[in-house]
Amino acid sequence: MMKRLGLSLLLLAGSSSAWAGDAAYTIRATELKAKPYGDAQTLRALPQRTKVEVLQRQSSWTQVKAGATSGWVKMLSLQLEASATGRRGDNGLSALFNVAATGRGSSTVTTGVRGLSEEQLKNAQPNPQALRAAKKYAVSRSEAEHFADEGKLQAQDVSYLNGGR
Amino acid sequence: MRNGLFIASLLVSLPVAAFDLGGLGNIDLEKAVQVVQKVQKANADINESQEIDLGGGIASNLLGAAPLWDNPPVQRYVNKVGRWLALQTERPDLPWQFGVLDDNDVNAFAAPGGYVFITKGLLAHINNEAELAGVLAHEISHVLRKHHLLALKKGARSELMADLANDAIKSQGGDPRLSKLVSAGTDIYARGLDKQDEYEADRMGVVIAARAGYDPYGLPAVLQTLQSINPNDSNLALMFKTHPALGDRLSLLDGLMSESLADREGQPDLAARFVTELSAAK
């Protein structure tokens, strides 16, 4: 119970973005907007490779702090700085899931041991029992529709991009 | 099969006059029919039930490499999101089956016939339901477009694929040639699909998420998050090896999405439900 509560708080704190506080830089010249809309007031023009601090994301917009000014830029005009520790972009679940911080070290990769490395996949043996176990969790059409209703998700008519087939 | 007969009979019935020049025509005609039949045989596609059987074998191998995470609430949740997405596609009634693999590797996989898996390691980098939807929809697209089946047809086991399509291999009952196809199918995970197939799955994935009512920017958000992980982290090695560079995938999506999906930006990301569902994880 304690553990659950702790995790919920951790998750909620970062629910809008696990990137909060992360460093990023602009990959092209872009405009810092007062609000997350294309026609919102432009606060500043940011040249390419401006360093910013990430505050939160909202759809295609990311709220950032550039120097002393906070505002919104297009999410895809940014690149997050890769972190040396590999801990960025973590939603806090990894602690609960026991996801190792740096993953398996190369010294522990052994052919034939279970895992999803290239070598391990090539040597994978079937596990029909696990496949049967997975089927228990399958969801019917009506269950899925009910789940969508609960989340107020509405099916939309959208065409595939690029003359998609 | 039906097509093959049709073309063959067309060749037999129609061009008699055209080919009947000095008696040479009939010989060429026989040859032509044989060539057509051979090409037809090699190009025949496996049917849906064969696809599901083959995909089940590949999925079974994948579960041999990494077990299913023993976490029923999360497995159920991921299946609900996935099935709702699949209902928005051209193959809504496949026996869609989603699962979370108990592995720290950051990756996701699809197998023919409607099998889709995401690792616990990738799930740990996801922030809301729209992001989860984006990843699952990318994998669903591989199934829709039969990318793995196309790779098998182009690969070293193409003859076995033709034999399966022509019912020379039974998809059930333990034919050793089917096991060879299943192994070849599993090898695709180690080698990766065609780059263009990955880009196509990105393009389709964002649309399927939007059709399901989600913020379509979930998939690019996940890809951007992955850019922030130390690229030398061994948990990313296979995903990096088997996919185009994250920056290339993002810039292709950026151009297409800002043109066509700008009006979908208000759609929800259901961050709160995601947090609740994953907090219930035991």
Interface residues (C-beta under 8 A of the other chain):
Chain A: R4 L7 S8 L11 L12 G14 S15 S16 S17 A18 W19 D22 G38 R57 S59 S60 K74 M75 L76 L78 Q79 L80 E81 A82 S83 A84 T85 G86 R88 G89 D90 N91 L93 S94 L96 F97 V99 A100 T102 G103 R104 G105 S106 V109 R114 G115 L116 S117 E118 E119 Q120 L121 K122 A124 Q125 P126 N127 P128 A130 L131 A133 A134 K135 Y137 A138 V139 S140 R141 E143 A144 E145 F147 A148 G151 K152 L153 Q154 A155 Q156 D157 V158 S159 Y160 L161 N162 G164
Chain B: G56 G57 A59 S60 N61 L62 L63 G64 A65 A66 P67 L68 P72 Q75 R76 V78 N79 K80 V81 G82 R83 W84 A86 L87 Q88 P92 D93 P95 W96 Q97 F98 G99 L101 D103 N104 D105 N107 T119 K120 G121 L123 A124 H125 I126 N127 N128 E129 V182 T186 D187 Y189 A190 E200 R203 M204 V206 V207 A210 R211 A212 G213 Y214 D215 Y217 P220 A221 Q224 T225 L226 Q227 S228 I229 N230 P231 N232 D233 S234 N235 A237 L238 K241 G247 L250 S251 L253 D254 L256 M257 S258 S260 L261 A262 R264 E265 G266 Q267 P268 D269 L270 A271 A272 R273 F274 V275 T276 L278 S279 A280 A281
